[in-house]
């Protein structure tokens, strides 16, 4: 229905190309003379001149730089998530599954061609990992981890999207408060809070070279006229809750059947509504909430609730608008779904951890596997209900010329097949003690989320990158 990555061509391509040319000449591009009568360049924030990924464009052609930047992002963000989960004492297989689900989550895939959107959240696991290392270290051993955390905070600001940065810092702040409240209140708690404050302050100081001109420009931009009612038009339609189970339930622009863009009060591109993290990821996340009652699990479950409360347009947005300076300038409240995209892989990793722990106790393992199948059955039923509802709602668009067809049923069958096969592979792996089956689960998840990403952003002929004049 619409090109969902048009901004990549109209904005990010020329921005990165111009930044690369200027940096190659040894010039910091403070000003862009090629737009209107000239506009601020560093101050537009998404130009991300001081972000290391942008420097690739000074070393190679833009089309190559975009590819390398995306590949490096995926490797780095997955590695950071793996390190975080290992720091939290999760076993390797659990950490690897969480990392794979996080690398290819729907938010990142949806915004893959828009570097500032997808780059910012990639630093979140490193921020949390550095904080965890700092708070577990002796007083003298905190400083390297504090410095690493500050670097990560600074880089996510320099990546160039203050809206996504808000959600990253919100998660970090809530995580710090949760660890302080749940732990014993002593000198260690004070050191942890001090480390968190230094991490945040150091990151802001590092990024101030870009943040200060950005804030000055924002104060004069048209965003000052955005009202609360305007922000609510950007909320995620509640039916998109089912997109976490079936990513293309409402169609896909690549297939020319994306009717979901017309749901809600405002036209919403596919990129604005994607939040898929894998079929089995959701099953494991719900299983963790049911069978692994712990403060960590409940924290990430609560974060998902918060993400949907904000994305669906609850009054919490008004609270943030009043309490947080500048929040009202960020109308895309649906993007709070990035928090759910992070929490689901975390919960899924805890679900795997629970299964691995119970595998040492035959009685406990049988109970857990039975619970896993019950969760699976419940989610298959929920997904079927979502498919039925989407099929009913899509009828007017089918008549309007959009080829919806059997899309809802195909998506439901896809979810059911992936979830059931993955669950049975887990049963075989744990009951027979064969790691090969566990590897098959990881491979199936990688294929699931990898296909989702490759389908939305397919490889195209090089001739389309530079069309003939």
N, C-alpha and C positions, 0 to 999 in steps of 0.2 A: 504494500500500500504506500509506503514511504521509505525513502532511504534513511535508515537509522544512524548512519555514520557519516552524514553529510558534513558535520562540523569538522571531522578529521581532515576532509579535503579542503574545506573553505577556510579553516582557522589553523588547525595544528600543523598541517603541512607547510603553509607559508611561514608560520611563526618559527618552526624548528629550522626550516631552510634558512631564514634570515638570521636567526641566532647563530647557526653554524658558520655562515659566511662571515659574520662579524667577529666571532671568536677566533676564527682561522686567521683573521687579519690582526689579532691582538687587541680588539676593541670590545669593551663591554657595551652592548646595545641598550642604552638607557631610553632611546627614542626610536620610534618606527616612522620614517618619513613616507612610507608607501600606503598608509591608510588615511583617507580624508585629507586634511591639511597637515597631517602628522599627529601621532598619538603616543602617549607613554607606553613603553614596551616592558621594562622590568616591573612597573607598577601594575600591569594588567594581571600579574600573579601567575596565570596559566602559561605564560611564556617560559617560566621556570629556568631562567638563564643560569642561575647558580646551582641548579640540580645536576649532579654528575651525569645522569642519563642524557641530558641535553648536549653534553660535550661530545657525545658520539657523533653528532651531526657536524662537528667541525673536522672529524676524521674520515668520514665516508659520505656517500650520497644519501639523501633523505630516505629513499626506499630501503636501502640496506640498514640504515640506522634504526628505522622503525622496527624492522624485524629483529635485529640484535637487542634492541631495548626491551621488546616484549619477551624474548627468550630469557634474557638475564633477569627480568622481573620475576618470571615464573620460577626460575631456579632459586633465586634469592628468597622470595616469599615462602616457598615450600621448605627451604632449608631453615629459615627462621622459625617456622611453625614446628618443625621436627625438633629443633633445639629447645623450644619452649616446653613442649610436651615431655621431652626427656628430662628437663630441669624439674618438672613437676612429678618426676619419678614414674612416669608411665613407661611401659615396656616398648621395645622397638617396633613391634608390629602395630601396636595401638598408635604410636606416634607417627608411623609411616602412613597409616590410613587417614589420620587427621590431616597430615600434610598434603596428601593427594587431594582430598576433598576441598581443602582451603585453596590450593593452587589454581584450581579450575572452577571456583565457585561462580555462580551466575552473575554476580555484580561485576566481577573482574572480566569475565568473558564479554558481558554486554558492553563494557567500556574499554575493551582492549585497544581499540584504535584511537582512544582519547587518553593520552598518557597521564594527564594530571588526575583524572578520575581513578584510574586503576592503580597508579603508583602509590598514592597516599596510604591506603590501608595495608599495603605490603609490609610496612615497617612496624605495624602494631605488635605482631608476635615478638619482634626483637626488643621493643620497648618493655613488654611484660617480662620477657626472659631476663633482660638486664636488671630490671627491678627485683625480680625473684632472687637472682644471684647476689645482688647488693644486700638485700635484707637478710639473707642467710649467711653472709660473710661476717668475719670478725670486723671490729671497728676500723682497723687499719686496712683491711682487704676490700672495703667497699668502693674505694675511689675508681679503680679501673672500670667497674661495672656501672657506676654513676656516669662516668665519662661516655661509656658506650651507649647508655640509655639516652643521655643528652644528645649525642650525635644522631641517634635514631629519631628522636623527637624533632630535632632541627631539620633532618632530611625530609621527614614527612611534610613539614611546613613548606620547605623549598620545592617539593614536588608540584605544588601549585594549585591546590583546591581547598580553600578554607572551609567549605561546607563539609567535605569528607573529613577534614582535619578535626572539626568540631566533634564528630562522632568517635574518632580515634581517641582524642583526649578525654571525652566523656567515659569511654570504656576504661581507659587507664585510671581516671580518677575514681570511678566506682570500684575498680579492682583494688586500688590502694585502700579505700575506706573499708571494703569487705575484709581484707586481710588484717587490717588494724582492729576491726570490731570483733572478728572471730577468734583472734589470737589472744594470748595473755597480755594484759596491759602492764608493761614494764619498760625498762630502758631500751630494750630491743625494739619495742613498738615505736618509741620516739625516734630511734635511729632510722627505722624504716620510713617513717613519715618524712624525716629530714632528707633521706636519700631520694624519695619521690619528689619532694619540692625542688631539690637541686637538679634532678633530671629534667623536670618541666622548665625550670628557669634557665638552665643551660641550653636547652633546645630552642627556647624563644630567643635567647641572646644570639645563638648561632644563626638563626633565620632572620634576625632583625634587618639585615641588609636588604631583604626582599619584603618583609612584613611591613616595615614603616612606610615605604612609598605606596604599597598596596592599600593600606588603611587610609592614607591621605586621599588616594584616588576614589576609593569606595565612598568616602564621605561626600563626594561630589557627583556620584553616579545616579542613574535613573532608578537604581534599586531602592533609593530612599523613599520612593512612592509605593512600595509593595505593602499592601495591607494584610491583615490577618485573614480576611476573606479571600484575598488573592492566593495566599499560601494554601488554603484548604482546597482550592481547585486542583492542586498538584498531588493531593493525597492518593495513595494506592487504593484502587477499587478492591473491596473485600474479597471478591471472587479470586483475586490473584494470590490469595493464601494457598490455593491449590497448585500454583505454579511451582511451589517447592517440591511437589511430588511429580508433577507432569509439566516439564518446562515449556512445551509448545502446545499446551491445551488450548490456548487462544490464538494459535497460528504462529507463523514465523515469516518475517519479511522476505527471507531468502526463498520461501515457497509461494510468495505472493498470496497468502491467505491469512494475514495477520489482522483479524477482525477485532482483537482485544484492544487495539489502539483507540476504539471508539467508546470503550467502557468508561464511566466516570464523567466528571464535569468538564474535563479538558482532554484533548487529544494527547495520548501518551505513547511515545515511541517504545519499541521493544526493549531498548537499552534501559529505559526507566523502570521496567517492571521485572527484569530477570533476577532471580535469586536462587536458582537451582544449585544444590550442592551434591547431588547424587541420590539415586533412589534408596540405596541401602544405608546411606548416611543418615537419613531421616529415621529409618527403622532403628538403627543403633542409638540414635539420640533419644528417642522415646523410651527405648529399652533401658538406657542409663538412668533416666528419670524414674522409671518404675523399680528397677532392681539395684541401683547403686546410690542409695540415699546418702548424700554427703553434702557438706557446705559448698564445695566446689561445683558439684553437679547442679545444685539448686541455684547457685549464682548464675551459671550460664543459662539455665532455664529461665530465670528471671530476666536476663538480658534479652532473650527472645521475645518475652512478653513486652518489655519496654520498646524494643524495635518495632513491633507491630502497633503498639499504642501510638507511637510517633508517626509511623508511615501511613497508618490508616486515618490520621487526622484527629486524634483525641485532643482534649483540652490541655494535655501536657505540652503541646506545642505553644499554646498561649502562655503557659507558665515559663517556659524557656524564653519566649519572646520578651517577657517582662523582666526576667531575672538575669538574662545573659545579653550583654551589650552586643549588638550586631547580628543576633540570631534572626531578627526580623528581616534582614537584608538577604536571607537565604531561603527563597521560596520553595525549593524542591524538597519538601518534607518527606516524600516517598523514599528518598535516598537513605533514610534511617535504616532501611532494610539491610544495609551493609553490616549492621551489628548482628543480625540473625545469621548472615552468611559466615560470620566468624564464630558465633556461638555454636552453631550446629556441628561443624567439624570437631570442636572441642568436646562436645557432648558425645559424639560418635566415638572419639578416641577413648573416653571414659567407659563407654559401653563395651568396647573391645577389651579394655583393661579388666572389667568385671568378669567377662567370659574367660579370660586367661587365668584369672585368680581362682574362679570356681572350678576350672578344669582339674585342679589338684584334689578336689573333693567330689567324688562321684555323685553323692546325694544332692549336693548343691548344684552341680552341673546339670543334672536332669531337671531340676526346678527352673534354672535359668534358661535352658533351651526351650522348655515348655513356655516360659514367659515370652521368649523371643518370638516363638511361633504365634502366640496370642497377639502380641503387638503387631506382627506382620499381618495377620488376618484382619485386625481392626483397621489398619491403615489401607489395606486393599479395599475394604468396604467404604471407608471415607473417600478414597480416590474415586471409586465407582460413583458415589453420590456427586462428587465434583464434576465428573464426566457427564452425568445425566443433566446436571444443572447447566453446564456450559453448552451442551447440545441444544437444550431448550432455548437458552438466551441467544444462541447464535443464529437461530432461524431467520430473523429479518435480514441479516447480513448475507446469508446464503442466497436469499432472493435478490439481494442488491448486487450480485455479481461476484462476490468473494467466494472462492472455491473451498468452503469449510469441509464439506463432505463428511467423511468418517473420521476426521482428525481427533475428536474427543475420545473415540473408542480405541484408536491406534495408540494414543498417549496412555490411556488406562492400561491397555494390554502390555505396553512397554514397561510401565512402572511395575505391574504385577510380576512380569517375567523376570526382570532384573532383581527385584526384591526376593522373590521365592528362590531363584537359583542361588543367589548370594547366601541366603539363610541356610539352605541345604548344604552348601559348601562349608559353611561354618560348623554345622552339625558334624559333617564328616571329619573335618579337621580336628575338632575337639574330642570326639568319641574314639576316633581311630589313631589319634596322636600323629597325624601326618602333616608336617609343615607345608607340603606341596599344595594341599587344599587351601590353606590360609593364603598362600601366595596367589592362588587362583582368585580368591576374593578381592585382593588388592588389584590384580590385573583387570578384573571385571569392572571395578569401580573406576580405574583409570580409563578404560575403554568407554564407559558410560559418560563420564564428565568430559573426556577428551573428544568424543563424537559430538557432544552437545556444543562444545566450543568450535570444533572444526566445521560443523554444519552451519553455524551462524556466521562465521568469518572464513569462508572457503578461499583457497588459493585461486588467484585469477591470473590471466595472461599478463605479462609485463607490458604489453602494448597499451593496456588500460591505465597504467601508471603515468605514462607520458604520451597522450594521444597526439596524433599528427596535427600540425597547425594548418 
